[in-house]
Amino acid sequence: MTDALTLQWTPRHGPPRKLVFESQPNTEYPWARIEFERRDAQWREVGIEYLPELTVHLSDNPETDQLPRQPIGGDDDE
């Protein structure tokens, strides 16, 4: 199973968009940020960036609301 966080929105002008933050276990950059745009009833990838870490704040307390810097799991953990 792949760990992923997806943010999707429709801008005021332009097609719907989404960002997918997907774990990349056992790699130099453990997260990928993949950007998609909705065109012709399909999601099309328009960009990708590999990230050394990812922090998501879900509230005003960054100490308790974070994803791990390294994805949990992967082939070595099974």
C-alpha positions as CSV (number, residue, x, y, z in Angstrom):
1,M,0.0,0.0,0.0
2,T,1.3,3.5,-0.8
3,D,1.0,6.3,1.7
4,A,-0.4,9.4,0.0
5,L,-2.0,12.7,0.8
6,T,-4.2,14.3,-1.9
7,L,-5.3,17.9,-2.0
8,Q,-7.9,18.7,-4.8
9,W,-9.5,22.0,-5.7
10,T,-11.1,23.9,-8.5
11,P,-9.6,27.3,-9.1
12,R,-11.8,30.3,-10.0
13,H,-10.3,30.3,-13.5
14,G,-9.0,27.1,-15.0
15,P,-9.5,23.4,-14.8
16,P,-9.6,21.4,-11.5
17,R,-6.2,20.6,-10.0
18,K,-4.8,18.3,-7.4
19,L,-1.5,17.7,-5.6
20,V,-0.6,14.2,-4.5
21,F,2.1,13.7,-1.9
22,E,3.2,10.1,-2.3
23,S,5.7,8.2,-0.2
24,Q,8.7,6.8,-2.0
25,P,10.1,4.2,0.5
26,N,13.7,3.2,0.3
27,T,14.8,6.1,-1.9
28,E,17.0,9.1,-1.5
29,Y,14.0,11.4,-1.6
30,P,11.2,9.7,0.5
31,W,8.3,11.9,-0.8
32,A,7.1,12.9,-4.3
33,R,4.8,15.9,-4.9
34,I,2.9,15.2,-8.1
35,E,0.7,17.9,-9.7
36,F,-2.3,17.0,-11.8
37,E,-4.7,19.0,-14.0
38,R,-8.1,17.7,-15.1
39,R,-8.4,17.9,-18.9
40,D,-10.9,16.0,-21.2
41,A,-12.4,14.2,-18.2
42,Q,-9.0,12.7,-17.2
43,W,-6.3,13.7,-14.7
44,R,-3.1,14.5,-16.4
45,E,0.3,14.8,-14.7
46,V,1.8,18.3,-15.2
47,G,4.7,18.2,-12.8
48,I,6.6,16.2,-10.2
49,E,9.1,17.2,-7.5
50,Y,11.0,14.8,-5.2
51,L,11.2,16.0,-1.5
52,P,13.6,15.1,1.2
53,E,10.9,15.6,3.9
54,L,7.3,16.5,4.3
55,T,5.6,18.1,7.2
56,V,1.8,18.7,7.3
57,H,0.3,20.9,10.0
58,L,-3.3,19.9,10.8
59,S,-3.8,22.4,13.6
60,D,-1.9,25.2,15.4
61,N,0.2,22.7,17.3
62,P,3.0,21.6,14.9
63,E,4.5,19.3,17.6
64,T,1.6,16.9,17.5
65,D,0.3,17.2,14.0
66,Q,3.0,16.0,11.6
67,L,3.6,13.2,9.2
68,P,6.8,11.3,9.7
69,R,9.8,12.7,7.8
70,Q,10.5,9.2,6.5
71,P,7.6,7.1,5.2
72,I,6.7,4.1,7.3
73,G,6.7,0.8,5.6
74,G,8.2,-0.3,2.4
75,D,9.5,-3.6,1.0
76,D,12.0,-4.1,3.9
77,D,9.3,-4.0,6.5
78,E,7.1,-6.8,5.2
